[in-house]
Amino acid sequence: MAYELFYWTGIQGRGEFVRLALEEADADYVDMAREAGDRVIFEVLKDPRTPSFAPPILRDGDVVVGQTALILHYLGRPLGLAPQDERLRTWTHQIQLTVTDFVAEIHDVHHPIGVGSYYEDQKPEAKRRAREFREERVPKFLGWFEGILAGNPQSEGHLVGDRLTYVDLSLFQLVDGLNYAFPRLMHARRNEFARVMAVWDAVRNRPRIAAYLASPRRLPFSQYGIFRHYPELDA
């Protein structure tokens, strides 16, 4: 039975972190909203047994899982993208939860006041938020990932163990999105995070990921997703 992924059409969003794992594993899955429209998301949100707050949502037979990090934790073992060792599997989940924290901060750069307001209605606040993000938050988060890679006793090319896990794929998506949203910042500081950039480069050149990135299934970044490029925020 195919996995069923529920996420909004038209944007990569948080669903892309799940999609990358499914694509790398060559898993049998259906992108439900792209097949039948966004209305199917509202239908699964109403499931009274285990209601999800928001997509992405994964349905695997009778099991319905929400929250990006938990979906990846659930998929990790069956897709071969998580360690078998329970300690390392938990560590992988912890890293993904930190990815979730970073994603929220990236989004809040262009929407620091409220998600229900347009960017144009909060531009002064966004510029102030962007300065701290560029100078403090990006180095803090990417420096943390850089330190994990440097300290991995099995491989500097992976965050956990000696083979690809779903957090390597998620780190790729973070860097790819930041390259789009903050190209000047990322160009200026790329040498500080050489190991992080090496993971990004290695992942995008993996055969299945490269094929996915070149396919119409990989939607482009835009001004409607998490990663948005406003030149004034990339000063």
C-alpha positions in Angstrom: 0.0 0.0 0.0 1.3 3.4 -1.0 2.0 6.1 1.6 -0.3 9.0 1.3 1.2 12.5 1.9 -1.1 15.4 2.5 0.3 18.9 1.9 -0.9 22.1 0.3 -0.5 22.4 -3.5 1.6 25.1 -5.0 4.4 25.4 -2.4 7.2 23.2 -1.1 6.6 24.2 2.6 7.2 21.8 5.4 6.0 18.9 3.3 9.1 19.1 1.3 11.2 17.6 4.1 9.0 14.5 4.0 8.9 14.4 0.2 12.7 14.4 0.0 12.8 11.3 2.2 10.2 9.5 0.2 12.0 10.4 -3.1 15.4 9.3 -1.8 14.0 6.0 -0.7 12.1 5.5 -4.0 9.1 4.9 -1.8 5.6 4.3 -3.3 3.7 7.4 -2.3 0.8 9.5 -3.5 0.9 13.3 -3.1 -2.8 13.5 -2.3 -3.5 17.2 -2.7 -1.7 17.3 -6.0 -3.8 14.4 -7.2 -7.2 15.6 -5.9 -6.9 19.2 -4.7 -6.4 20.8 -1.3 -9.9 19.7 -0.2 -8.6 16.3 0.7 -6.4 17.9 3.4 -9.4 19.3 5.2 -11.0 15.8 5.1 -8.0 14.1 6.8 -7.8 17.0 9.3 -11.2 16.1 10.5 -10.2 12.5 11.4 -11.5 12.3 15.0 -9.2 9.5 16.1 -5.8 11.3 15.8 -6.6 14.9 14.5 -3.5 16.7 13.2 -3.2 20.5 13.8 -1.9 21.2 10.3 -0.2 19.5 7.3 2.1 17.8 6.5 0.2 14.6 7.3 1.2 11.1 6.4 -1.3 8.3 6.2 0.0 4.7 6.2 -3.0 2.4 6.2 -4.8 3.0 9.5 -1.9 5.1 10.9 -2.2 8.9 10.5 0.9 10.9 11.6 1.2 14.7 11.8 4.2 17.0 12.4 7.2 16.9 10.0 9.7 15.6 12.6 7.4 12.9 13.8 6.6 11.8 10.3 10.3 11.4 9.5 10.8 9.6 12.8 8.0 7.2 11.8 9.4 6.7 8.3 13.1 6.5 9.2 13.4 2.8 9.8 11.1 1.4 7.0 12.7 3.8 4.5 16.3 2.9 5.6 17.0 6.5 6.5 17.5 6.1 10.3 19.9 4.2 12.4 18.9 0.8 13.9 20.5 1.7 17.2 17.9 3.3 19.4 20.2 5.8 21.0 21.3 7.1 17.5 17.7 6.9 16.3 16.6 9.2 19.2 19.6 11.5 18.4 18.5 11.7 14.8 15.0 12.8 15.9 16.5 15.4 18.2 18.4 16.9 15.3 15.3 17.0 13.2 13.4 18.8 16.0 16.2 21.4 15.9 15.6 21.7 12.1 12.0 22.4 13.0 13.0 25.2 15.3 15.2 26.7 12.6 12.4 26.5 10.0 10.1 28.5 12.3 12.8 31.2 12.7 13.3 31.4 9.0 9.6 31.8 8.4 9.3 34.5 11.1 12.0 36.7 9.5 9.5 37.8 6.8 6.4 37.4 9.1 7.7 38.7 12.5 4.4 40.2 13.6 1.8 37.7 12.5 1.2 35.0 9.9 -2.2 36.4 9.0 -0.7 39.7 7.8 1.0 40.5 4.5 4.8 40.9 4.5 4.2 44.4 3.2 2.4 45.3 6.4 5.4 44.3 8.6 8.4 45.3 6.5 10.1 47.6 9.1 9.8 44.8 11.7 11.0 42.2 9.2 14.1 44.3 8.4 15.0 44.5 12.1 14.3 40.7 12.6 16.4 39.9 9.5 19.5 41.7 10.8 19.5 39.6 14.0 18.8 36.5 11.9 21.7 37.1 9.6 24.2 38.1 12.3 23.2 35.8 15.1 20.7 33.0 14.3 22.1 31.7 11.0 25.7 31.3 12.5 24.2 29.8 15.6 22.2 27.1 13.8 24.6 26.4 11.0 27.5 26.4 13.4 25.6 23.8 15.5 25.2 21.5 12.4 28.9 22.1 11.5 30.0 21.0 15.0 27.9 17.8 14.8 29.5 17.0 11.4 33.0 17.7 12.7 32.3 15.6 15.9 30.7 12.6 14.2 33.2 9.8 14.8 32.0 7.7 11.9 31.8 10.3 9.1 32.1 14.0 8.7 29.9 13.7 5.6 26.8 12.7 7.7 25.1 14.1 10.7 24.6 10.6 12.2 26.5 7.4 11.7 28.3 6.6 8.5 25.4 6.6 6.0 22.7 9.0 4.8 19.8 9.6 7.2 16.7 11.8 6.8 18.4 14.6 8.7 21.1 14.9 6.0 18.2 15.4 3.6 16.7 18.0 5.8 20.0 19.8 6.2 20.1 19.9 2.4 16.7 21.5 2.2 17.6 24.1 4.8 20.7 25.2 2.9 19.0 25.1 -0.4 16.2 27.3 0.9 18.7 29.7 2.5 20.7 29.9 -0.7 17.5 31.1 -2.4 16.3 33.4 0.4 19.6 34.9 1.5 22.0 34.4 -1.4 24.4 37.3 -0.3 24.6 36.0 3.2 25.2 32.4 2.2 27.8 33.4 -0.3 29.7 35.5 2.2 29.7 32.9 5.0 29.8 29.6 3.1 33.5 29.0 4.0 32.6 29.1 7.7 30.3 26.1 7.2 32.3 24.0 4.8 31.0 20.7 6.1 27.4 21.8 6.0 27.9 23.0 2.4 29.5 19.7 1.5 26.5 17.8 2.8 24.2 20.1 0.7 26.4 19.4 -2.4 26.6 15.7 -1.8 22.8 15.3 -1.3 21.8 17.3 -4.4 24.0 15.0 -6.5 22.6 11.8 -5.2 21.0 10.1 -8.2 17.4 9.9 -6.9 17.6 13.4 -5.4 19.1 14.9 -8.6 16.4 13.2 -10.7 13.7 14.6 -8.3 15.2 18.1 -8.4 15.1 18.1 -12.2 11.5 16.8 -12.3 8.2 18.8 -12.2 7.5 17.2 -8.8 10.1 19.6 -7.2 8.3 22.9 -7.1 10.5 26.0 -7.2 11.0 28.3 -4.3 8.6 31.2 -4.3 7.3 34.2 -2.3 4.6 32.0 -0.9 6.6 29.4 1.1 8.9 29.3 4.1 11.9 30.5 2.1 11.3 33.9 0.5 13.8 36.1 -1.2 13.3 39.8 -0.4 16.5 41.7 -1.3 16.1 44.2 1.5 16.2 41.3 4.1 19.5 40.0 2.6 21.3 43.3 3.1 
